[in-house]
Amino acid sequence: MSTFLVRHLYLLAVGGSVAVFSAALALGWPLEAVVLGWSVLVLATGALLERRHPFDPSWRQSQGDVAVDATSAAVVIGLVDPLVKALLPVLAVALLAPAGGPAAWRLGPWPLALQVLVAVLWIEFAKYWSHRAHHEVPALWWLHALHHGSERLYWLNNFRFHPLNHLLNTTVSLLPLLLLGAPKEVLLGAVALTQPVLMLQHLNVRSASGWLNHVFSTNELHRWHHSASPAEANSNFGSALVLWDHVFGTFRHRAADNRPARIGLFGDGGGYPAKAGYVQQLASMFTPRCCRV
């Protein structure tokens, strides 16, 4: 059974999410709870599969990073993400007030699936360029370095993000849709389509996704993004999809021996304190060495 799950992991995760969301929409179930519940199930399944089918058995051992990963997950999931998503609609209303209120969602006559697809394409486009900017702009890289500071990949460092990094990614992708009046069903449909991929992206599992590697930002592709070599890591910027990596020439995949030589920051990390505690890493943005790469 576990071998079947590994072989079809992304199809089951994404296909199941879309099916459950569609059923919830038709039956009037609470969409937020359904999307969240499926995401938790996917993440828990991935964490269990790491025990049976690890890509790198050594990555199952703590490298002194669990405390930072767990603290970051608690801050992002429990504080930053709910706060940002609560305040963004308020900001959208405030920005639209001089124009007479919220805009009408012009895609309303379109089928819901097509509306969700348009929303996903925008979200992925915005997150692609935000992510790429976090690699190319020194001040932003210092925020993003927290995410790349881990020297292994496993299920928990999905959530290893600087709060400001998460804030910027979420704002640039969601605020324009809110300003355009995108309804809740469209936004949650976009989450249902993409979030299962994100739950699996750092998974330490020997998956073989085949052609899906050219569609989704799988754990196979994301390993290259975490390479300690800039030539390898400055690729696969897509959040859940790799469409924009194909368009802008940053897609990287190697079917055989699909792993970088080392995971982590480039060189000495430009002075970034990757071995320090979570608070010290956040506070480092205020030190004189900040933003040197």
CORSUL-V756173 format. One record per backbone hydrogen bond with DSSP energy under -1.0 kcal/mol. NH is the residue of the N-H (numbers start at 1). CO is the residue of the C=O. E is the energy in kcal/mol with one decimal. If there is no record, write none. Layout:
# CORSUL-V756173
nh,co,e
NH,CO,E
NH,CO,E
This chain:
# CORSUL-V756173
nh,co,e
5,1,-2.1
6,2,-2.3
7,3,-2.3
8,4,-1.9
9,6,-1.0
12,8,-2.6
13,9,-2.4
14,10,-2.6
15,11,-2.1
16,12,-1.9
17,13,-1.5
18,14,-2.4
19,15,-2.3
20,16,-2.7
21,17,-2.5
22,18,-2.4
23,19,-2.3
24,20,-2.6
25,21,-2.5
26,22,-2.2
27,23,-2.3
29,24,-2.0
34,30,-1.9
35,31,-2.8
36,32,-2.5
37,33,-2.7
38,34,-2.3
39,35,-2.0
40,36,-2.4
41,37,-2.1
42,38,-2.5
43,39,-2.4
44,40,-2.7
45,41,-2.4
46,42,-2.4
47,43,-2.4
48,44,-1.9
49,45,-2.3
50,46,-1.6
51,48,-1.1
53,49,-3.1
59,56,-1.8
60,57,-1.5
61,58,-1.4
69,65,-2.6
70,66,-3.2
71,67,-2.3
72,68,-2.6
73,69,-2.5
74,70,-2.3
75,71,-2.4
76,72,-3.0
77,73,-2.7
78,74,-1.8
79,75,-1.6
80,75,-2.7
81,76,-2.9
83,79,-2.1
84,80,-2.9
85,81,-2.3
86,82,-1.4
87,83,-2.1
88,84,-2.4
91,87,-2.6
92,88,-2.6
93,89,-2.3
94,90,-2.3
95,91,-2.4
96,92,-1.8
97,93,-1.2
99,96,-1.2
100,97,-1.9
101,96,-2.1
108,105,-1.4
110,107,-2.0
115,111,-2.1
116,112,-2.8
117,113,-2.0
118,114,-2.2
119,115,-2.3
120,116,-2.7
121,117,-2.5
122,118,-2.1
123,119,-2.8
124,120,-2.9
125,121,-2.0
126,122,-3.0
127,123,-2.6
128,124,-2.3
129,125,-2.0
130,126,-2.2
131,127,-2.8
132,128,-2.6
133,129,-2.2
134,130,-1.8
135,132,-1.1
136,132,-1.5
137,133,-2.7
141,137,-2.6
142,138,-1.8
144,140,-2.2
145,141,-2.1
146,143,-1.1
148,144,-1.2
158,155,-1.1
159,156,-1.7
161,159,-1.6
166,162,-2.4
167,163,-2.4
168,164,-2.4
169,165,-2.2
170,166,-2.4
171,167,-2.4
172,168,-2.4
173,169,-1.2
174,170,-2.5
175,171,-1.8
178,174,-2.2
179,175,-2.6
180,176,-1.4
181,178,-1.3
182,177,-2.6
187,183,-1.9
188,184,-2.9
189,185,-1.7
190,186,-2.0
191,187,-1.8
192,188,-2.6
193,189,-1.6
194,190,-1.8
195,191,-3.0
198,194,-1.4
199,195,-2.0
203,200,-1.6
205,203,-1.5
206,53,-2.3
207,205,-2.2
212,209,-2.0
213,210,-1.9
214,211,-1.8
215,212,-1.7
216,212,-2.9
217,240,-2.8
218,216,-1.8
222,218,-2.7
223,219,-1.3
224,221,-1.0
226,222,-1.1
227,224,-1.6
228,262,-2.5
232,229,-1.2
233,229,-2.9
234,230,-2.1
235,233,-2.5
236,250,-2.9
242,215,-2.0
246,242,-2.0
247,243,-2.1
248,244,-2.6
250,245,-2.1
251,245,-1.1
259,257,-2.4
264,226,-2.2
269,266,-3.2
272,269,-1.6
274,272,-2.0
276,273,-1.7
281,277,-2.2
282,278,-2.2
283,279,-2.7
284,280,-1.1
285,282,-1.4
286,283,-2.0
287,284,-1.6
290,287,-1.9
292,289,-1.5
